[in-house]
Amino acid sequence: MSAIQPTYVIGYAPSGRGDDALALGLALGELAGAFQIVATVVPWRGELMDLDRRQRLVAGDTARLRLEIRDRLTGHDWEARTILRDSAAQALAELAEHESAQLIVLGGTRHGRGGRALLGSTTESVLGGAPCAVAVAPHGYARKPGRGLENIAVAFDGSAESERALEAAIGIAEPLGARITLCAVAGAPRYGYREAWETISRGECETRDERRKRRMLERRLRWMPAGTRAGARVVVGVTGATLADLSAGFDLMLVGSRGYGPLRRTVLGSATRRLLAEGRCPVIVTPRGSSGEPLRMRGGVRENGSVLGAGPGLGAD
């Protein structure tokens, strides 16, 4: 049996968003010892181009891409690829599936009218059904001073999906000695006048949902691997907006896919979509199903053509 090197796909474009994706991809790839494919997608209409011209275009664009980024990838195991395709999202997803990649890394958000944050169309489309985990770097991440991965948050609700996100976070935290914070969002209380008065008169500060989620996090902390630096935080609010606000205090936040949809695919819910759009730190969305640590930070082995995971099958948000 021999160790398998993970493969990460970095979606790159010659813009600030491309630099953001590259900065995050290199940080995660270096930690995992991953083979990194830096891919750029060029719009192409096949019926207007013969095969020879297509091959020359791909070769030329790939050579320019390699020259543009090679200084930033010194010491990394990588290659550059140019893909001619009308749909960048489909091209990146197909590349990740063909290469059995563990992660796709994409650039950050852009802002619409009134400062409202919006996901770029390619990013949202990739996230809508990627075959592996997807990491999204926030706008301006490459220019952020003192980037690190020392303070990691996991959106945790006790589901198999959030357990899978936690498994990925542990894989990142272990080699760094980073701290993991399990974050749960409790719903705001809905009291009538009488219930509110009785609650205040008894001196109760926590809602029933807060108490339930705090106990859940405390139980989960007791089962963390020995030596893991970990804590918990429960906040009352609307899930997506609250997680986005919390993200400002972390270097990285992980969240699971929703618990339905195709197995081993990422499936976004409204809370995760809002976190990705408005989050202040990089966010990783882990896929559903399969076994082992999703990003393969701790490696895996191949025996008779199969991948053996680091632990039991866990789910993702």
N, C-alpha and C positions, 0 to 999 in steps of 0.2 A: 504494500500500500504506500502511496506517496501523497504528499500534500498538494492540494489544488490551489493555484493562484486565482483569486477572484478577478473578475473583469468589471470595470466601471466605464460607462459611456458618458462623455461630457459633451453636451450640446453647445457648440461654440458658434458665435457670429461676431464679425468685426465691429463690436460696439461695446458700450459699458456693460450690457447684460451678458455678453459673451465673456468679458473679463470677470464678472461676478461668478459665473458658473465655473470658470477655470480655476479661480482662487479656491472655491469651496471643494471642487473635485480633486484638486491636488492635495489639499489638506486631508481629506478622507482617504484618498487613494494611497498616500504615503503611509498613513496609519495602518491600513490593511495590507500593504505590500501588493496593491492591485496592479494589474495590467490595465492601462488607461487608453481608451480610444477617444481621441478628440475629433468629433465629427461636425462638419458644417454641411448644411443642406442648401443646394442651389436650385431655384425654381427651373423647371424644365418641362417642355411640351414635346413628348417623344415623336409626334408625327411631323415636327418641323426640323428634325435633326437626324442625320444619318449616323450609323454606328461609329465610323472613323472620327467624325467631328465630335461626337459625344466622348469618345475615349481621350481625344486630345484636350477637350475642355476639363475633364476630370483630372487628368494628369497635371495640367497647368495650375488648376485651382488647388490641388493637393500640395503641390510644390510651394505655392505661395503661402498656404496655411502653415506648412511645416516651418518655413522661414520666419513667419510672423510670431510663432509661439515657442520656437525651440529653446530660446534662452531661458524661458520660464519653466521648462520641463527638464532641465539638466539634472541628471541623477535619477530621473523617473523612468519606468518601463512603459513606453507609450508608442503610439503611432497616430498619424493624422489620416483622416479619410474625408473625401468629398462625395456627397450623394446627390445625384440629380433626381429631384422628385417635386411634384407640385405641393404635396403635403409634407411639411417638415415634421409634424407630429407623428404621422404614420411612418416616415422614414426612420426616425429615432426609435420608435417602438419596435419596428421590424428588425432593426440592427441589434437592439438589446436582446430580442428573442433569438435571433440567429446565433449570437455570440454567447448565449446563456449567461447574460450579464446579471449581476446582483444589484446594480444601481444605475440609474440615469440621473445626471446632474444638470439642472437647468438654471437659466438666469432669472433675475428678480422681477419684481412687479413694476408697473408703471402707474402714473396717477392721472385720473380723469378730471373732469370739471368739478370745482368745489373741493378739490383735495381728496376726492373719493378714490380709494385704491382699487385697482383692477388687475386681474391676472392677464398676462399676455395670452393671446389666442393659442399659440403653440404650446405654452406651458399648461394651460387648462386642458387642451386636447390630449396631451401626453398623460396627464394625471387622470384622465377619464377612463383609462383602461390599460395602463402600462403592465408589462409582464413581470415587473420586479419593483423594488423600492424606488422611490423618486425623491431626490433632494432638490429644494428650491432655495437659492440664495436671494436675500432681499436686495432691493435696488441700492447700489452704492457699496455693496459688501467688499468688493476688491479694494476700495479706497479707505476702508475702515481701519484705523490704527489698532495695533495690539489684538489682532484676531486670534482667537484661541478656541479650545473645546474643553475647557476646564469645568464648566458649570452647565450641566445638561438637564433638561426638563423632559418629562414624559407625561403626556395627557393620559390619565389612567382612570378607568371606570370599572375595573374588575373583569371586563370581558376578555375572551380569548384574543380578540383583536388588539386590545391594549397590552395584553401579556406579550404579544409578539413585538410590539413597539418597545416594550421594556427590555426584552431579550436583545434587541439590536442596540439599545442604549448601553446595556452592560458590556457588550462587545466593544463599544467605543471607549467606555470609561475605564475598563480594566487596565489596558497598557499605559494609560495616562495618569491613573490615580485620580481621575476626575470625580466630581460629586454629582450624584443623580438626585433630582427632586421629583417625586411623584406628585402631580398636580391634578386635583379633582375639582370640578365645578358643581356646586350645589345650587338648586333652583331657589329663587327668591321666595320668601314665605307669602302665603295668601291667607291673610287673616280677616275675619269679620271684626267688628268693633269689640264684641264681647271676648273673642279668643285673644285678640291683641292685648286687651286690658288684663286678662288672666295671666297671659305669658309675662307681661311686664311686672305684674304684682308678685309673681313667683321668682322674679330675678333671673329668668332664663334668657341667655344671650344667643345660644345656638338653636337653629331650627332642627327639626327631626332629620331632614335630609343631610344637613351638615354633620350631625352626630353619626349618622349611618356611614357616611363617606369617610369621616375621620377614622372610625373603627376599621373600615375596610383597608385603608392605607396603612394603618398601624399593623394589621395582620400581615399585609403583604411585605412590609419592611422586615418582619421577623424571619421571612423566608429568602431574604436576599443572600447572595453568595458571601461567604466569610471575607472580611476585609473590604467590602464595598462601602464607600462613603455615600450615605443616602439619607434623605429626609423626606418629609411630606408637607403638602400645603393644600388646604381646602379654602376655596374662595366662592362667595355667593355672586351669581350673576348669570348673564346669557352666555352659553358655552363658548361660541366662536369669538365673540367680542372680548370675553374675559381672558381666554387663552392668548389672544393677540396682545392684550395689555400686559399679561404676565411675561410674554416673550421678550420684552425689553430688558428684563433682568437676567437673561440667560444667553449662553453662547450658541446653544442648539436646542431645538425642541423636536421630539419625535411623537408621532401620532399614528394610530392604526387606520387601515381602510375600514369602511363600514362592513358589517357582518352579513352582507348578502352580495349577490353578483357573482361573476365567474371566479372560480378558484384560482389562486395565485395571481390575481389581478388587483390593481388599486381601484377602489371605488370611493369617490368623494361624497361626503355628506355636506350639508350646508354649513355646519360648524367648522369642519376642516377647510372648506373653501374660503370661509371668512378669515380663518387663521392664516392661510397661505397668502391671501390678498393684503392683509393688514399687519402681519407679523413683523417684528423688528429684528429677529434673528433668523438664521437658516432653519428650515423645517424639513424633516424627513418623514415621508409617508410610507409605511411598510405595507407590503402586499398581504393578501389573505393566504392561508393554507401553507402547505409544504412543511418540511421539518428543518430543524437547525436554526442557527442564528442568521437572520435575513441578509445581512451585509457581508457575512463570512469574514468578519474582523478577526475571529479566532481560528479561521481556517476550517478545512474539512479534508476528507480523504476520499479517494476513488478506489472502489474495489469492484472488479468485474463490471466496470462501466457505470456504477451507480455512485451517487453522492451520499455520504453518511454525515448526517448533521451533528451538531454539538449537543443536541438535547432533544426533548420530545417536541412533537408538532405544536406550535403555538399560533394563535391567530393575530389580527391587527385592528382601529378606532371605534 
